[in-house]
Amino acid sequence: MRRLLAFVGGVLSGSAIGTALALLFAPSSERSIPARLRARYRRALQAGEIAAGQRRAELEAQLAALTGRKAER
C-alpha cells in the first residue's frame, strides 16, 4: 500500500511540475503566459498585504478593547 501511495504521489507531483514548466516555456509570439502569471502573482501579493493590514487593525482594536488602552492607529 505504501509503495502504491508513493507511486501515485510521484505521478501527481510530476504532472504538476510538467504542467507548470509547459505553461512557462510554451512558445508564444507575445509571451503572454509568463506575463499573465507575473501579473497574477503581483495581484495576489497586493491582496495579501491589504488583508494583512486589515486583520492587523482588527487585532489592534481588539487588544485595545481588552487592555483598556486607546488604539494607536
PyMOL Python script that loads the backbone (N, CA, C, O; Angstrom):
from pymol import cmd

cmd.read_pdbstr("""\
ATOM      1  N   MET A   1       0.828  -1.196   0.000  1.00  0.00           N
ATOM      2  CA  MET A   1       0.000   0.000   0.000  1.00  0.00           C
ATOM      3  C   MET A   1       0.869   1.255   0.000  1.00  0.00           C
ATOM      4  O   MET A   1       0.579   2.234  -0.688  1.00  0.00           O
ATOM      5  N   ARG A   2       1.936   1.201   0.785  1.00  0.00           N
ATOM      6  CA  ARG A   2       2.821   2.354   0.888  1.00  0.00           C
ATOM      7  C   ARG A   2       3.496   2.660  -0.453  1.00  0.00           C
ATOM      8  O   ARG A   2       3.668   3.820  -0.828  1.00  0.00           O
ATOM      9  N   ARG A   3       3.873   1.598  -1.163  1.00  0.00           N
ATOM     10  CA  ARG A   3       4.517   1.783  -2.471  1.00  0.00           C
ATOM     11  C   ARG A   3       3.535   2.375  -3.479  1.00  0.00           C
ATOM     12  O   ARG A   3       3.914   3.193  -4.317  1.00  0.00           O
ATOM     13  N   LEU A   4       2.293   1.964  -3.393  1.00  0.00           N
ATOM     14  CA  LEU A   4       1.271   2.490  -4.301  1.00  0.00           C
ATOM     15  C   LEU A   4       1.050   3.981  -4.050  1.00  0.00           C
ATOM     16  O   LEU A   4       0.951   4.767  -4.992  1.00  0.00           O
ATOM     17  N   LEU A   5       0.973   4.364  -2.775  1.00  0.00           N
ATOM     18  CA  LEU A   5       0.792   5.778  -2.449  1.00  0.00           C
ATOM     19  C   LEU A   5       1.994   6.604  -2.897  1.00  0.00           C
ATOM     20  O   LEU A   5       1.830   7.723  -3.382  1.00  0.00           O
ATOM     21  N   ALA A   6       3.188   6.067  -2.739  1.00  0.00           N
ATOM     22  CA  ALA A   6       4.389   6.775  -3.197  1.00  0.00           C
ATOM     23  C   ALA A   6       4.361   6.939  -4.712  1.00  0.00           C
ATOM     24  O   ALA A   6       4.713   7.997  -5.234  1.00  0.00           O
ATOM     25  N   PHE A   7       3.943   5.892  -5.416  1.00  0.00           N
ATOM     26  CA  PHE A   7       3.863   5.967  -6.869  1.00  0.00           C
ATOM     27  C   PHE A   7       2.846   7.017  -7.316  1.00  0.00           C
ATOM     28  O   PHE A   7       3.135   7.831  -8.193  1.00  0.00           O
ATOM     29  N   VAL A   8       1.670   6.997  -6.721  1.00  0.00           N
ATOM     30  CA  VAL A   8       0.611   7.954  -7.074  1.00  0.00           C
ATOM     31  C   VAL A   8       1.068   9.372  -6.745  1.00  0.00           C
ATOM     32  O   VAL A   8       0.841  10.297  -7.525  1.00  0.00           O
ATOM     33  N   GLY A   9       1.709   9.544  -5.597  1.00  0.00           N
ATOM     34  CA  GLY A   9       2.231  10.867  -5.246  1.00  0.00           C
ATOM     35  C   GLY A   9       3.261  11.350  -6.252  1.00  0.00           C
ATOM     36  O   GLY A   9       3.271  12.525  -6.618  1.00  0.00           O
ATOM     37  N   GLY A  10       4.128  10.450  -6.700  1.00  0.00           N
ATOM     38  CA  GLY A  10       5.128  10.807  -7.707  1.00  0.00           C
ATOM     39  C   GLY A  10       4.502  11.184  -9.035  1.00  0.00           C
ATOM     40  O   GLY A  10       4.931  12.135  -9.688  1.00  0.00           O
ATOM     41  N   VAL A  11       3.492  10.439  -9.428  1.00  0.00           N
ATOM     42  CA  VAL A  11       2.802  10.745 -10.691  1.00  0.00           C
ATOM     43  C   VAL A  11       2.123  12.111 -10.609  1.00  0.00           C
ATOM     44  O   VAL A  11       2.212  12.910 -11.542  1.00  0.00           O
ATOM     45  N   LEU A  12       1.455  12.372  -9.504  1.00  0.00           N
ATOM     46  CA  LEU A  12       0.756  13.655  -9.365  1.00  0.00           C
ATOM     47  C   LEU A  12       1.729  14.819  -9.320  1.00  0.00           C
ATOM     48  O   LEU A  12       1.507  15.841  -9.970  1.00  0.00           O
ATOM     49  N   SER A  13       2.827  14.671  -8.545  1.00  0.00           N
ATOM     50  CA  SER A  13       3.767  15.786  -8.491  1.00  0.00           C
ATOM     51  C   SER A  13       4.472  15.979  -9.827  1.00  0.00           C
ATOM     52  O   SER A  13       4.719  17.114 -10.235  1.00  0.00           O
ATOM     53  N   GLY A  14       4.797  14.891 -10.509  1.00  0.00           N
ATOM     54  CA  GLY A  14       5.414  15.019 -11.826  1.00  0.00           C
ATOM     55  C   GLY A  14       4.493  15.690 -12.822  1.00  0.00           C
ATOM     56  O   GLY A  14       4.936  16.484 -13.653  1.00  0.00           O
ATOM     57  N   SER A  15       3.213  15.372 -12.739  1.00  0.00           N
ATOM     58  CA  SER A  15       2.239  16.009 -13.634  1.00  0.00           C
ATOM     59  C   SER A  15       2.137  17.503 -13.361  1.00  0.00           C
ATOM     60  O   SER A  15       2.082  18.307 -14.292  1.00  0.00           O
ATOM     61  N   ALA A  16       2.114  17.872 -12.091  1.00  0.00           N
ATOM     62  CA  ALA A  16       2.004  19.283 -11.736  1.00  0.00           C
ATOM     63  C   ALA A  16       3.238  20.049 -12.198  1.00  0.00           C
ATOM     64  O   ALA A  16       3.121  21.141 -12.754  1.00  0.00           O
ATOM     65  N   ILE A  17       4.409  19.485 -11.972  1.00  0.00           N
ATOM     66  CA  ILE A  17       5.646  20.158 -12.387  1.00  0.00           C
ATOM     67  C   ILE A  17       5.716  20.253 -13.904  1.00  0.00           C
ATOM     68  O   ILE A  17       6.100  21.287 -14.449  1.00  0.00           O
ATOM     69  N   GLY A  18       5.350  19.184 -14.576  1.00  0.00           N
ATOM     70  CA  GLY A  18       5.362  19.201 -16.038  1.00  0.00           C
ATOM     71  C   GLY A  18       4.404  20.229 -16.615  1.00  0.00           C
ATOM     72  O   GLY A  18       4.734  20.915 -17.583  1.00  0.00           O
ATOM     73  N   THR A  19       3.238  20.336 -16.037  1.00  0.00           N
ATOM     74  CA  THR A  19       2.261  21.323 -16.498  1.00  0.00           C
ATOM     75  C   THR A  19       2.778  22.727 -16.297  1.00  0.00           C
ATOM     76  O   THR A  19       2.664  23.567 -17.190  1.00  0.00           O
ATOM     77  N   ALA A  20       3.353  22.997 -15.122  1.00  0.00           N
ATOM     78  CA  ALA A  20       3.883  24.331 -14.849  1.00  0.00           C
ATOM     79  C   ALA A  20       5.009  24.684 -15.820  1.00  0.00           C
ATOM     80  O   ALA A  20       5.048  25.798 -16.340  1.00  0.00           O
ATOM     81  N   LEU A  21       5.918  23.750 -16.065  1.00  0.00           N
ATOM     82  CA  LEU A  21       7.009  24.013 -16.996  1.00  0.00           C
ATOM     83  C   LEU A  21       6.502  24.209 -18.419  1.00  0.00           C
ATOM     84  O   LEU A  21       7.001  25.066 -19.148  1.00  0.00           O
ATOM     85  N   ALA A  22       5.514  23.420 -18.812  1.00  0.00           N
ATOM     86  CA  ALA A  22       4.957  23.577 -20.156  1.00  0.00           C
ATOM     87  C   ALA A  22       4.310  24.947 -20.320  1.00  0.00           C
ATOM     88  O   ALA A  22       4.440  25.570 -21.374  1.00  0.00           O
ATOM     89  N   LEU A  23       3.616  25.421 -19.289  1.00  0.00           N
ATOM     90  CA  LEU A  23       2.991  26.743 -19.382  1.00  0.00           C
ATOM     91  C   LEU A  23       4.042  27.849 -19.425  1.00  0.00           C
ATOM     92  O   LEU A  23       3.879  28.837 -20.141  1.00  0.00           O
ATOM     93  N   LEU A  24       5.109  27.685 -18.666  1.00  0.00           N
ATOM     94  CA  LEU A  24       6.128  28.730 -18.629  1.00  0.00           C
ATOM     95  C   LEU A  24       6.964  28.795 -19.898  1.00  0.00           C
ATOM     96  O   LEU A  24       7.365  29.879 -20.323  1.00  0.00           O
ATOM     97  N   PHE A  25       7.226  27.646 -20.503  1.00  0.00           N
ATOM     98  CA  PHE A  25       8.124  27.621 -21.648  1.00  0.00           C
ATOM     99  C   PHE A  25       7.437  27.340 -22.974  1.00  0.00           C
ATOM    100  O   PHE A  25       8.114  27.085 -23.970  1.00  0.00           O
ATOM    101  N   ALA A  26       6.133  27.379 -23.013  1.00  0.00           N
ATOM    102  CA  ALA A  26       5.409  27.152 -24.262  1.00  0.00           C
ATOM    103  C   ALA A  26       5.691  28.294 -25.224  1.00  0.00           C
ATOM    104  O   ALA A  26       5.675  29.459 -24.827  1.00  0.00           O
ATOM    105  N   PRO A  27       5.949  27.972 -26.478  1.00  0.00           N
ATOM    106  CA  PRO A  27       6.210  29.042 -27.446  1.00  0.00           C
ATOM    107  C   PRO A  27       4.960  29.902 -27.650  1.00  0.00           C
ATOM    108  O   PRO A  27       3.859  29.402 -27.881  1.00  0.00           O
ATOM    109  N   SER A  28       5.174  31.183 -27.557  1.00  0.00           N
ATOM    110  CA  SER A  28       4.082  32.123 -27.743  1.00  0.00           C
ATOM    111  C   SER A  28       4.664  33.381 -28.362  1.00  0.00           C
ATOM    112  O   SER A  28       5.702  33.873 -27.918  1.00  0.00           O
ATOM    113  N   SER A  29       4.009  33.896 -29.373  1.00  0.00           N
ATOM    114  CA  SER A  29       4.544  35.059 -30.065  1.00  0.00           C
ATOM    115  C   SER A  29       4.573  36.292 -29.173  1.00  0.00           C
ATOM    116  O   SER A  29       5.446  37.147 -29.323  1.00  0.00           O
ATOM    117  N   GLU A  30       3.637  36.388 -28.261  1.00  0.00           N
ATOM    118  CA  GLU A  30       3.584  37.579 -27.417  1.00  0.00           C
ATOM    119  C   GLU A  30       4.041  37.315 -25.983  1.00  0.00           C
ATOM    120  O   GLU A  30       4.028  38.226 -25.155  1.00  0.00           O
ATOM    121  N   ARG A  31       4.434  36.110 -25.688  1.00  0.00           N
ATOM    122  CA  ARG A  31       4.895  35.741 -24.339  1.00  0.00           C
ATOM    123  C   ARG A  31       3.857  36.113 -23.278  1.00  0.00           C
ATOM    124  O   ARG A  31       4.198  36.623 -22.211  1.00  0.00           O
ATOM    125  N   SER A  32       2.607  35.852 -23.583  1.00  0.00           N
ATOM    126  CA  SER A  32       1.538  36.294 -22.696  1.00  0.00           C
ATOM    127  C   SER A  32       1.409  35.450 -21.432  1.00  0.00           C
ATOM    128  O   SER A  32       1.013  35.968 -20.388  1.00  0.00           O
ATOM    129  N   ILE A  33       1.731  34.180 -21.505  1.00  0.00           N
ATOM    130  CA  ILE A  33       1.540  33.328 -20.330  1.00  0.00           C
ATOM    131  C   ILE A  33       2.432  33.747 -19.170  1.00  0.00           C
ATOM    132  O   ILE A  33       1.913  33.958 -18.074  1.00  0.00           O
ATOM    133  N   PRO A  34       3.757  33.882 -19.350  1.00  0.00           N
ATOM    134  CA  PRO A  34       4.579  34.323 -18.219  1.00  0.00           C
ATOM    135  C   PRO A  34       4.187  35.713 -17.709  1.00  0.00           C
ATOM    136  O   PRO A  34       4.229  35.970 -16.505  1.00  0.00           O
ATOM    137  N   ALA A  35       3.813  36.594 -18.613  1.00  0.00           N
ATOM    138  CA  ALA A  35       3.399  37.938 -18.193  1.00  0.00           C
ATOM    139  C   ALA A  35       2.117  37.866 -17.363  1.00  0.00           C
ATOM    140  O   ALA A  35       1.983  38.569 -16.362  1.00  0.00           O
ATOM    141  N   ARG A  36       1.184  37.022 -17.776  1.00  0.00           N
ATOM    142  CA  ARG A  36      -0.050  36.866 -17.013  1.00  0.00           C
ATOM    143  C   ARG A  36       0.213  36.242 -15.651  1.00  0.00           C
ATOM    144  O   ARG A  36      -0.408  36.622 -14.659  1.00  0.00           O
ATOM    145  N   LEU A  37       1.132  35.287 -15.604  1.00  0.00           N
ATOM    146  CA  LEU A  37       1.473  34.666 -14.317  1.00  0.00           C
ATOM    147  C   LEU A  37       2.122  35.675 -13.373  1.00  0.00           C
ATOM    148  O   LEU A  37       1.819  35.700 -12.180  1.00  0.00           O
ATOM    149  N   ARG A  38       3.018  36.510 -13.913  1.00  0.00           N
ATOM    150  CA  ARG A  38       3.655  37.542 -13.073  1.00  0.00           C
ATOM    151  C   ARG A  38       2.614  38.539 -12.561  1.00  0.00           C
ATOM    152  O   ARG A  38       2.645  38.925 -11.392  1.00  0.00           O
ATOM    153  N   ALA A  39       1.701  38.951 -13.426  1.00  0.00           N
ATOM    154  CA  ALA A  39       0.660  39.901 -13.021  1.00  0.00           C
ATOM    155  C   ALA A  39      -0.241  39.277 -11.954  1.00  0.00           C
ATOM    156  O   ALA A  39      -0.620  39.935 -10.984  1.00  0.00           O
ATOM    157  N   ARG A  40      -0.571  38.025 -12.142  1.00  0.00           N
ATOM    158  CA  ARG A  40      -1.417  37.343 -11.154  1.00  0.00           C
ATOM    159  C   ARG A  40      -0.702  37.235  -9.812  1.00  0.00           C
ATOM    160  O   ARG A  40      -1.321  37.396  -8.760  1.00  0.00           O
ATOM    161  N   TYR A  41       0.593  36.962  -9.849  1.00  0.00           N
ATOM    162  CA  TYR A  41       1.401  36.872  -8.631  1.00  0.00           C
ATOM    163  C   TYR A  41       1.432  38.217  -7.908  1.00  0.00           C
ATOM    164  O   TYR A  41       1.289  38.274  -6.687  1.00  0.00           O
ATOM    165  N   ARG A  42       1.620  39.298  -8.668  1.00  0.00           N
ATOM    166  CA  ARG A  42       1.641  40.640  -8.053  1.00  0.00           C
ATOM    167  C   ARG A  42       0.290  40.982  -7.433  1.00  0.00           C
ATOM    168  O   ARG A  42       0.235  41.547  -6.340  1.00  0.00           O
ATOM    169  N   ARG A  43      -0.798  40.644  -8.121  1.00  0.00           N
ATOM    170  CA  ARG A  43      -2.127  40.909  -7.568  1.00  0.00           C
ATOM    171  C   ARG A  43      -2.367  40.106  -6.289  1.00  0.00           C
ATOM    172  O   ARG A  43      -2.971  40.608  -5.341  1.00  0.00           O
ATOM    173  N   ALA A  44      -1.896  38.869  -6.267  1.00  0.00           N
ATOM    174  CA  ALA A  44      -2.055  38.044  -5.068  1.00  0.00           C
ATOM    175  C   ALA A  44      -1.264  38.630  -3.911  1.00  0.00           C
ATOM    176  O   ALA A  44      -1.742  38.635  -2.776  1.00  0.00           O
ATOM    177  N   LEU A  45      -0.061  39.125  -4.179  1.00  0.00           N
ATOM    178  CA  LEU A  45       0.734  39.758  -3.126  1.00  0.00           C
ATOM    179  C   LEU A  45       0.042  41.010  -2.586  1.00  0.00           C
ATOM    180  O   LEU A  45      -0.009  41.227  -1.375  1.00  0.00           O
ATOM    181  N   GLN A  46      -0.482  41.821  -3.481  1.00  0.00           N
ATOM    182  CA  GLN A  46      -1.171  43.039  -3.061  1.00  0.00           C
ATOM    183  C   GLN A  46      -2.406  42.703  -2.225  1.00  0.00           C
ATOM    184  O   GLN A  46      -2.663  43.346  -1.208  1.00  0.00           O
ATOM    185  N   ALA A  47      -3.161  41.707  -2.648  1.00  0.00           N
ATOM    186  CA  ALA A  47      -4.357  41.308  -1.897  1.00  0.00           C
ATOM    187  C   ALA A  47      -3.962  40.800  -0.513  1.00  0.00           C
ATOM    188  O   ALA A  47      -4.650  41.073   0.471  1.00  0.00           O
ATOM    189  N   GLY A  48      -2.862  40.069  -0.437  1.00  0.00           N
ATOM    190  CA  GLY A  48      -2.381  39.577   0.848  1.00  0.00           C
ATOM    191  C   GLY A  48      -1.956  40.702   1.766  1.00  0.00           C
ATOM    192  O   GLY A  48      -2.227  40.664   2.966  1.00  0.00           O
ATOM    193  N   GLU A  49      -1.289  41.707   1.210  1.00  0.00           N
ATOM    194  CA  GLU A  49      -0.851  42.846   2.012  1.00  0.00           C
ATOM    195  C   GLU A  49      -2.054  43.638   2.545  1.00  0.00           C
ATOM    196  O   GLU A  49      -2.053  44.076   3.695  1.00  0.00           O
ATOM    197  N   ILE A  50      -3.063  43.814   1.712  1.00  0.00           N
ATOM    198  CA  ILE A  50      -4.265  44.533   2.137  1.00  0.00           C
ATOM    199  C   ILE A  50      -4.980  43.756   3.240  1.00  0.00           C
ATOM    200  O   ILE A  50      -5.378  44.328   4.255  1.00  0.00           O
ATOM    201  N   ALA A  51      -5.140  42.443   3.032  1.00  0.00           N
ATOM    202  CA  ALA A  51      -5.812  41.619   4.030  1.00  0.00           C
ATOM    203  C   ALA A  51      -5.037  41.609   5.346  1.00  0.00           C
ATOM    204  O   ALA A  51      -5.636  41.642   6.421  1.00  0.00           O
ATOM    205  N   ALA A  52      -3.714  41.564   5.264  1.00  0.00           N
ATOM    206  CA  ALA A  52      -2.899  41.566   6.478  1.00  0.00           C
ATOM    207  C   ALA A  52      -3.050  42.887   7.225  1.00  0.00           C
ATOM    208  O   ALA A  52      -3.122  42.898   8.453  1.00  0.00           O
ATOM    209  N   GLY A  53      -3.097  43.987   6.504  1.00  0.00           N
ATOM    210  CA  GLY A  53      -3.284  45.292   7.138  1.00  0.00           C
ATOM    211  C   GLY A  53      -4.624  45.408   7.834  1.00  0.00           C
ATOM    212  O   GLY A  53      -4.721  45.927   8.946  1.00  0.00           O
ATOM    213  N   GLN A  54      -5.662  44.916   7.162  1.00  0.00           N
ATOM    214  CA  GLN A  54      -6.998  44.954   7.760  1.00  0.00           C
ATOM    215  C   GLN A  54      -7.066  44.078   9.007  1.00  0.00           C
ATOM    216  O   GLN A  54      -7.638  44.476  10.022  1.00  0.00           O
ATOM    217  N   ARG A  55      -6.487  42.897   8.929  1.00  0.00           N
ATOM    218  CA  ARG A  55      -6.516  41.998  10.082  1.00  0.00           C
ATOM    219  C   ARG A  55      -5.711  42.575  11.238  1.00  0.00           C
ATOM    220  O   ARG A  55      -6.103  42.442  12.397  1.00  0.00           O
ATOM    221  N   ARG A  56      -4.585  43.219  10.926  1.00  0.00           N
ATOM    222  CA  ARG A  56      -3.782  43.834  11.976  1.00  0.00           C
ATOM    223  C   ARG A  56      -4.581  44.915  12.699  1.00  0.00           C
ATOM    224  O   ARG A  56      -4.552  45.006  13.927  1.00  0.00           O
ATOM    225  N   ALA A  57      -5.298  45.736  11.920  1.00  0.00           N
ATOM    226  CA  ALA A  57      -6.115  46.790  12.527  1.00  0.00           C
ATOM    227  C   ALA A  57      -7.204  46.185  13.421  1.00  0.00           C
ATOM    228  O   ALA A  57      -7.473  46.700  14.506  1.00  0.00           O
ATOM    229  N   GLU A  58      -7.822  45.102  12.970  1.00  0.00           N
ATOM    230  CA  GLU A  58      -8.842  44.439  13.783  1.00  0.00           C
ATOM    231  C   GLU A  58      -8.252  43.917  15.087  1.00  0.00           C
ATOM    232  O   GLU A  58      -8.830  44.101  16.158  1.00  0.00           O
ATOM    233  N   LEU A  59      -7.098  43.264  14.987  1.00  0.00           N
ATOM    234  CA  LEU A  59      -6.474  42.703  16.182  1.00  0.00           C
ATOM    235  C   LEU A  59      -6.007  43.788  17.148  1.00  0.00           C
ATOM    236  O   LEU A  59      -6.100  43.623  18.364  1.00  0.00           O
ATOM    237  N   GLU A  60      -5.506  44.897  16.604  1.00  0.00           N
ATOM    238  CA  GLU A  60      -5.087  46.001  17.474  1.00  0.00           C
ATOM    239  C   GLU A  60      -6.288  46.608  18.191  1.00  0.00           C
ATOM    240  O   GLU A  60      -6.190  46.984  19.359  1.00  0.00           O
ATOM    241  N   ALA A  61      -7.409  46.704  17.503  1.00  0.00           N
ATOM    242  CA  ALA A  61      -8.624  47.230  18.135  1.00  0.00           C
ATOM    243  C   ALA A  61      -9.104  46.285  19.228  1.00  0.00           C
ATOM    244  O   ALA A  61      -9.521  46.733  20.297  1.00  0.00           O
ATOM    245  N   GLN A  62      -9.047  44.981  18.969  1.00  0.00           N
ATOM    246  CA  GLN A  62      -9.440  44.008  19.984  1.00  0.00           C
ATOM    247  C   GLN A  62      -8.513  44.085  21.199  1.00  0.00           C
ATOM    248  O   GLN A  62      -8.973  44.033  22.339  1.00  0.00           O
ATOM    249  N   LEU A  63      -7.218  44.208  20.953  1.00  0.00           N
ATOM    250  CA  LEU A  63      -6.256  44.314  22.049  1.00  0.00           C
ATOM    251  C   LEU A  63      -6.513  45.573  22.869  1.00  0.00           C
ATOM    252  O   LEU A  63      -6.469  45.546  24.099  1.00  0.00           O
ATOM    253  N   ALA A  64      -6.783  46.671  22.174  1.00  0.00           N
ATOM    254  CA  ALA A  64      -7.058  47.919  22.876  1.00  0.00           C
ATOM    255  C   ALA A  64      -8.324  47.794  23.726  1.00  0.00           C
ATOM    256  O   ALA A  64      -8.377  48.312  24.841  1.00  0.00           O
ATOM    257  N   ALA A  65      -9.327  47.116  23.207  1.00  0.00           N
ATOM    258  CA  ALA A  65     -10.571  46.938  23.965  1.00  0.00           C
ATOM    259  C   ALA A  65     -10.346  46.048  25.182  1.00  0.00           C
ATOM    260  O   ALA A  65     -10.933  46.282  26.239  1.00  0.00           O
ATOM    261  N   LEU A  66      -9.516  45.047  25.042  1.00  0.00           N
ATOM    262  CA  LEU A  66      -9.262  44.128  26.151  1.00  0.00           C
ATOM    263  C   LEU A  66      -8.369  44.735  27.225  1.00  0.00           C
ATOM    264  O   LEU A  66      -8.543  44.456  28.411  1.00  0.00           O
ATOM    265  N   THR A  67      -7.415  45.563  26.813  1.00  0.00           N
ATOM    266  CA  THR A  67      -6.473  46.137  27.777  1.00  0.00           C
ATOM    267  C   THR A  67      -6.915  47.495  28.284  1.00  0.00           C
ATOM    268  O   THR A  67      -6.351  48.009  29.250  1.00  0.00           O
ATOM    269  N   GLY A  68      -7.910  48.080  27.650  1.00  0.00           N
ATOM    270  CA  GLY A  68      -8.394  49.380  28.066  1.00  0.00           C
ATOM    271  C   GLY A  68      -7.543  50.531  27.544  1.00  0.00           C
ATOM    272  O   GLY A  68      -7.706  51.673  27.973  1.00  0.00           O
ATOM    273  N   ARG A  69      -6.642  50.231  26.626  1.00  0.00           N
ATOM    274  CA  ARG A  69      -5.806  51.280  26.032  1.00  0.00           C
ATOM    275  C   ARG A  69      -6.451  51.788  24.748  1.00  0.00           C
ATOM    276  O   ARG A  69      -7.301  51.127  24.152  1.00  0.00           O
ATOM    277  N   LYS A  70      -6.029  52.962  24.346  1.00  0.00           N
ATOM    278  CA  LYS A  70      -6.514  53.523  23.089  1.00  0.00           C
ATOM    279  C   LYS A  70      -5.670  52.960  21.949  1.00  0.00           C
ATOM    280  O   LYS A  70      -4.450  52.847  22.069  1.00  0.00           O
ATOM    281  N   ALA A  71      -6.325  52.610  20.847  1.00  0.00           N
ATOM    282  CA  ALA A  71      -5.605  52.078  19.679  1.00  0.00           C
ATOM    283  C   ALA A  71      -4.703  53.164  19.114  1.00  0.00           C
ATOM    284  O   ALA A  71      -5.071  54.339  19.087  1.00  0.00           O
ATOM    285  N   GLU A  72      -3.504  52.756  18.657  1.00  0.00           N
ATOM    286  CA  GLU A  72      -2.531  53.730  18.159  1.00  0.00           C
ATOM    287  C   GLU A  72      -2.789  54.151  16.731  1.00  0.00           C
ATOM    288  O   GLU A  72      -2.199  55.130  16.274  1.00  0.00           O
ATOM    289  N   ARG A  73      -3.629  53.468  16.021  1.00  0.00           N
ATOM    290  CA  ARG A  73      -3.865  53.823  14.622  1.00  0.00           C
ATOM    291  C   ARG A  73      -5.125  54.557  14.449  1.00  0.00           C
ATOM    292  O   ARG A  73      -5.473  54.930  13.328  1.00  0.00           O
TER     293      ARG A  73
END
""", "prot")
cmd.dss("prot")
cmd.show_as("cartoon", "prot")
cmd.util.cbc("prot")
cmd.orient("prot")
